[in-house]
Amino acid sequence: MNFLQPFMFWGALAIAIPIFIHFWHQKKGKELDWAAMQWLIDKSQQQSRGFRLDDLPLLVVRSLLILLLTFLLSQPVIKWFKQIENSERIHLVEPSANLVNNYRFEIETAIKKGEKVFWIGPENKEVRDLSSFSNQKNKGTFYLQEVINKVSKTGAKLDLYLVSDQKLLDLPKIYIPEAYTLHTLTDSSQNYLHKYLDLGDGKKLFVNKGQLTVSNPEKSSDLPKLESTPVHSGKLNVLVEYKNKAEQQTVEAALGSLSTVYSLPMQIDFKSVSEKKYDLVITDQKVGKTNPETMYVLSGKLNSGNQSLISNVIQLQDSLRIQTSEMVNSGQLPEFLGDALISHFKLDEPQKLISQKQLKAQFLQTKPLEMNQEGSLRPWLLILFIALLILERWMALKKTIQKSYV
């Protein structure tokens, strides 16, 4: 049995109060009968209604009330209802080539044993064979908490296989029910690993010396050291949705310029296609639910609420029209959109090593309320407390009534 608030047990020292009062009332003087004694019955009757503990049963009940109240405030959590081994193990694997190769033996052993293995990603696909890794795209750890919530089971142990780098610290705290084990891969290389976009035809887009750079397939030897997998490959799906046609044409022209300069392939839609995932959304309309894998550029005076505080949402107060936008007039719109893509895909951020202390602090073990045995124990303790309180009042009143007839 564990306690969520063990310091509340200091309240158990209050049991000394009824014991002290009990012994204090035992110090009685000698009773001397005298002529007017019969007229003092009312006075003794008034004293007997006070907080006198001069019999052992009432002392025990009141002491138990204090102890039970302390026990309730300490919030006990019992585990002896589920004293079983964690027989089931669930493995969550980040789809990284280096990580999979490093833990290939452990993952393949888990699959052979029939244990559940899942890729960390929006689809939450079960891994039956590591050959399926070639079809996986590394979505990072955006969906780590969501996947943990889906696959966690009571009594099951989680094994997490993650690349230990800065992206883990960029996430909110990860809450994991039950027991878990972290299997991390740390790149010990001191070189700057550049993140990049795979443009196809052997071309790669990355940031080098603070500038967007497109690699030349014929000069691969001049490339800086790149990460093992791209943060994005293929065409960028872009949604440009504006009420004003002139503003829409301005944004389209800026995207065309960006695409021409950096050989960046784009698929531009002017109306949202259901169930299609966009990499970049530029609009003057309100956006409902945001996707963490999408960069949003909202122009015009929109009431976006808390969305403006989200890292992948950029709010521009002015519309992107020639008459109102200094950015459009100065020709800086393509550069602005390029910086937005750099920020979204974190192309300008080197892979940073994190310490084990930082990593452990990012993960918190918790128990969902429905799995917490404290929830089922507390009502019974409250019922017992109320029953003892009723018993104590009944014994005290009975004692007072008896003394009133003496």
C-alpha positions in Angstrom: 0.0 0.0 0.0 1.3 3.5 -1.0 0.2 6.9 0.1 -0.2 10.0 -2.1 0.1 12.4 0.8 2.2 10.5 3.4 3.1 13.7 5.3 -0.5 13.9 6.5 0.4 11.1 8.9 1.8 13.8 11.2 -1.9 14.4 12.0 -1.9 11.1 13.9 -0.2 12.9 16.8 -3.5 14.5 17.5 -4.6 11.2 19.1 -2.8 12.6 22.2 -5.6 15.1 22.7 -8.4 12.8 23.8 -6.0 10.7 25.8 -4.8 13.8 27.7 -8.3 15.0 28.3 -9.2 11.5 29.5 -6.5 11.5 32.2 -7.2 15.1 33.1 -10.7 14.3 34.0 -9.6 11.4 36.1 -8.1 13.9 38.6 -11.1 14.4 40.8 -11.2 15.9 44.3 -12.7 14.2 47.3 -16.5 14.5 47.4 -17.8 15.9 50.8 -21.5 15.7 51.4 -23.0 18.9 52.9 -26.4 20.3 53.4 -26.9 22.2 50.1 -25.5 19.3 48.0 -28.9 18.4 46.6 -29.3 21.9 45.0 -26.1 21.5 42.9 -27.5 18.7 40.6 -28.0 21.1 37.8 -24.4 22.4 37.9 -22.9 18.8 37.8 -25.4 18.1 35.1 -24.0 21.0 33.0 -20.5 19.8 33.5 -21.3 16.3 32.4 -22.4 17.5 29.0 -18.8 18.8 28.3 -16.0 17.0 26.5 -15.3 14.4 29.3 -13.7 11.1 28.5 -13.9 9.2 31.6 -14.7 5.7 30.1 -12.5 3.6 27.9 -14.9 2.7 25.0 -15.6 6.3 24.2 -11.9 7.1 24.4 -11.1 4.3 21.9 -13.8 5.4 19.4 -12.6 9.0 19.4 -9.0 7.9 19.0 -10.1 5.8 16.1 -11.9 8.7 14.5 -8.6 10.8 14.6 -6.6 8.0 13.1 -9.1 7.2 10.4 -9.3 10.9 9.4 -5.5 11.0 9.2 -5.6 7.8 7.0 -8.1 9.4 4.7 -6.2 12.6 4.3 -3.0 10.7 3.4 -4.9 9.2 0.3 -4.0 5.5 0.4 -3.4 3.6 -2.8 -3.7 -0.1 -2.5 -2.0 -2.5 -4.8 -2.8 -5.8 -3.3 -5.8 -6.2 -5.5 -3.5 -6.6 -8.5 -0.4 -8.3 -7.1 0.5 -9.9 -10.5 3.5 -9.8 -12.6 3.5 -7.5 -15.7 3.0 -10.5 -18.0 2.3 -8.4 -21.1 4.8 -6.2 -22.8 4.0 -3.6 -25.4 6.8 -2.1 -27.6 6.6 1.4 -29.2 9.3 2.1 -31.8 10.2 5.4 -33.4 10.6 4.8 -37.1 14.3 5.8 -37.4 16.7 3.7 -39.5 19.6 4.0 -37.0 17.3 3.2 -34.0 15.8 0.1 -35.7 19.2 -1.2 -36.7 20.6 -0.6 -33.2 17.7 -2.5 -31.5 16.9 -4.9 -34.3 17.6 -8.0 -32.1 15.3 -6.8 -29.3 12.5 -5.8 -31.6 12.6 -9.0 -33.7 12.7 -11.1 -30.5 9.6 -9.3 -29.2 7.8 -10.0 -32.5 8.8 -13.7 -32.3 7.4 -13.9 -28.8 4.1 -12.6 -30.0 4.4 -9.3 -28.0 2.7 -6.2 -29.5 5.0 -3.9 -31.4 3.8 -0.5 -32.8 5.4 2.3 -34.8 5.1 5.7 -33.2 3.0 7.7 -35.6 -0.5 8.9 -36.5 -1.5 5.6 -38.0 -0.4 3.6 -34.9 0.5 0.6 -37.1 1.4 -2.7 -35.6 4.8 -4.1 -36.6 4.7 -7.7 -37.7 7.9 -7.6 -39.7 10.7 -5.0 -39.7 10.8 -5.1 -43.5 7.7 -2.8 -43.3 10.0 -0.1 -42.0 10.9 0.9 -45.5 7.3 2.1 -46.0 7.3 4.2 -42.8 7.9 7.9 -42.5 9.5 9.2 -39.4 6.9 11.6 -37.9 9.1 12.3 -35.0 7.4 12.0 -31.6 4.5 14.3 -32.2 2.0 11.5 -31.6 3.9 9.7 -28.7 1.4 10.6 -26.0 -1.5 9.7 -28.3 0.0 6.3 -29.1 0.7 5.6 -25.4 -2.9 6.4 -24.5 -4.2 4.0 -27.2 -2.1 1.0 -26.5 -1.6 1.1 -22.7 -3.3 -1.7 -20.8 -3.7 -2.4 -17.1 -0.8 -4.5 -15.9 1.2 -4.2 -19.2 4.7 -2.9 -19.3 5.7 -0.4 -22.0 9.1 -0.5 -23.8 9.8 2.8 -25.6 12.5 2.9 -28.3 13.4 6.5 -29.0 16.2 8.6 -30.6 17.6 10.7 -27.7 17.7 14.2 -29.1 16.4 17.7 -28.7 13.0 17.0 -30.2 12.0 15.0 -27.1 12.5 18.1 -24.9 10.3 20.2 -27.3 7.3 18.1 -26.4 5.1 18.5 -23.4 5.6 16.1 -20.5 4.8 12.5 -21.4 2.5 10.7 -19.0 2.9 6.9 -18.9 0.6 4.6 -16.9 2.0 1.5 -15.3 5.7 0.5 -15.6 7.9 1.4 -18.6 11.5 1.1 -19.8 13.3 3.6 -22.1 15.6 2.3 -24.9 17.3 5.3 -26.4 19.9 5.8 -29.1 22.3 8.7 -28.7 24.4 9.9 -31.7 27.8 10.3 -30.2 29.1 12.1 -33.3 30.2 15.7 -32.6 29.5 16.8 -36.2 26.5 18.9 -37.1 23.8 16.6 -38.6 21.8 18.7 -41.0 18.1 18.1 -41.3 16.9 18.2 -44.9 14.0 17.8 -47.3 14.2 15.2 -50.0 13.1 17.0 -53.2 13.5 13.9 -55.4 15.9 13.3 -58.3 18.8 13.2 -55.8 18.2 16.8 -54.7 18.1 17.8 -51.0 17.1 21.1 -49.4 18.9 22.0 -46.1 20.2 25.0 -44.3 24.0 25.6 -44.6 25.7 28.6 -43.0 22.3 30.2 -42.3 21.0 29.9 -45.9 18.7 27.5 -47.7 20.8 25.4 -49.9 19.9 22.8 -52.6 22.4 20.0 -53.1 23.7 19.1 -56.5 23.4 15.4 -57.2 26.6 15.5 -59.3 28.6 17.0 -56.4 27.6 14.7 -53.5 31.1 14.9 -52.0 30.5 18.6 -51.2 27.5 17.8 -49.1 27.7 18.4 -45.3 26.8 15.5 -43.0 23.0 14.9 -43.2 20.7 13.0 -41.0 19.9 9.4 -41.9 16.3 10.2 -42.9 14.7 13.3 -44.3 12.1 15.3 -42.3 10.0 15.3 -45.5 10.2 13.8 -48.9 8.4 14.4 -52.2 6.0 17.3 -52.9 4.8 19.7 -50.4 1.0 19.8 -50.1 0.0 23.4 -49.9 -3.5 24.9 -49.3 -4.0 28.5 -50.4 -7.6 29.5 -49.5 -8.6 33.1 -49.8 -11.9 35.0 -50.3 -10.1 37.7 -52.3 -8.8 36.5 -55.6 -6.1 39.2 -55.9 -4.7 38.2 -52.5 -4.8 34.5 -53.5 -2.8 35.3 -56.7 -0.2 37.2 -54.7 0.4 34.2 -52.4 0.4 31.9 -55.4 3.1 34.0 -57.1 5.2 34.0 -53.9 5.0 30.2 -53.7 5.9 29.9 -57.4 9.0 32.1 -56.8 10.0 30.0 -53.8 9.5 26.8 -55.8 11.6 28.0 -58.8 14.6 29.3 -56.8 14.9 26.2 -54.6 13.5 23.5 -57.0 10.9 22.9 -54.3 8.0 20.7 -55.7 4.6 21.8 -54.5 1.0 20.6 -55.0 -1.2 23.7 -54.5 -4.9 23.4 -53.7 -7.2 26.3 -53.6 -10.0 24.4 -51.8 -9.5 22.1 -48.9 -9.7 18.4 -49.8 -11.1 16.3 -47.0 -8.8 13.8 -45.3 -5.8 15.3 -47.2 -2.8 16.2 -45.0 -1.3 19.6 -45.9 2.3 20.7 -45.0 1.5 24.4 -45.4 -1.9 26.2 -45.1 -2.1 29.9 -46.0 -5.5 31.5 -45.6 -7.5 34.4 -44.4 -10.2 32.2 -42.8 -10.6 30.7 -39.4 -9.0 27.2 -38.9 -10.8 24.7 -36.8 -8.7 21.9 -35.4 -5.0 22.3 -36.2 -2.6 19.5 -37.2 0.8 19.5 -35.5 2.4 18.4 -38.8 1.1 21.4 -40.7 2.3 25.0 -40.7 -0.5 27.6 -40.7 -0.1 31.2 -41.9 -3.2 33.2 -41.1 -3.5 36.7 -42.6 -6.0 39.4 -41.8 -7.5 40.4 -38.5 -8.8 37.0 -37.4 -9.9 36.1 -33.9 -7.7 32.9 -33.7 -7.9 32.8 -29.9 -5.2 30.5 -28.3 -4.1 29.3 -31.8 -1.8 32.2 -32.1 0.2 30.8 -29.2 0.8 27.5 -31.0 4.3 27.2 -32.5 3.0 26.0 -35.9 0.5 28.9 -36.3 1.7 32.3 -37.6 -0.8 35.1 -37.3 -0.4 38.2 -39.6 -2.5 41.2 -38.6 -2.6 42.6 -42.1 -3.9 40.9 -45.3 -1.4 39.9 -47.9 -2.5 42.6 -50.4 -0.3 45.0 -52.3 -2.3 48.0 -50.8 -2.0 46.9 -47.2 1.1 44.6 -46.8 4.6 46.1 -46.6 5.9 42.5 -46.9 4.3 42.1 -50.3 5.4 45.6 -51.6 9.0 45.0 -50.7 9.0 41.5 -52.3 9.8 39.8 -49.0 6.8 37.4 -49.0 8.7 34.4 -50.7 11.5 34.8 -48.1 9.0 35.0 -45.3 7.3 31.8 -46.4 10.7 30.1 -46.8 11.6 31.1 -43.2 8.2 29.7 -42.1 9.0 26.3 -43.7 12.5 26.3 -42.2 11.0 26.9 -38.7 8.3 24.3 -39.2 10.7 21.5 -40.3 13.4 22.8 -37.9 16.0 22.7 -40.7 18.1 25.3 -38.9 18.4 23.4 -35.7 21.3 21.0 -35.2 20.7 17.7 -33.5 21.5 18.4 -29.8 22.5 15.7 -27.3 20.4 15.6 -24.1 21.4 14.1 -20.8 19.8 11.1 -19.1 18.6 13.4 -16.3 16.8 15.6 -18.9 15.4 12.6 -20.6 14.0 11.0 -17.4 12.4 14.3 -16.4 10.5 14.4 -19.6 8.6 11.1 -18.7 6.2 10.9 -15.8 4.6 7.7 -14.5 1.1 8.1 -13.5 -2.1 6.1 -13.0 -5.3 6.9 -14.7 -8.2 7.5 -12.2 -10.2 4.5 -13.4 -7.2 2.2 -12.7 -6.4 3.7 -9.3 -7.5 1.5 -6.4 -7.6 4.6 -4.2 -10.9 5.5 -5.9 -12.6 2.3 -4.8 -11.1 2.3 -1.2 -11.9 5.9 -0.3 -15.7 5.6 -0.3 -15.5 2.6 2.2 -13.2 4.6 4.4 -15.6 7.5 4.4 -18.5 5.2 5.3 -16.5 3.8 8.2 -15.6 7.3 9.3 -19.3 8.4 9.3 -20.3 5.2 11.1 -17.7 5.8 13.9 -18.8 9.5 14.1 -22.4 8.4 14.6 -21.3 5.8 17.2 -19.3 8.4 19.1 -22.2 10.8 19.2 -24.6 8.1 20.4 -22.2 7.0 23.2 -21.6 10.6 24.3 -25.3 11.4 24.4 -26.1 8.2 26.2 -23.5 9.0 28.8 -24.9 12.5 29.3 -28.4 11.2 29.7 -27.4 8.6 32.2 -25.5 11.3 34.3 -28.5 13.6 34.2 -30.6 10.9 36.0 -28.0 10.3 38.7 
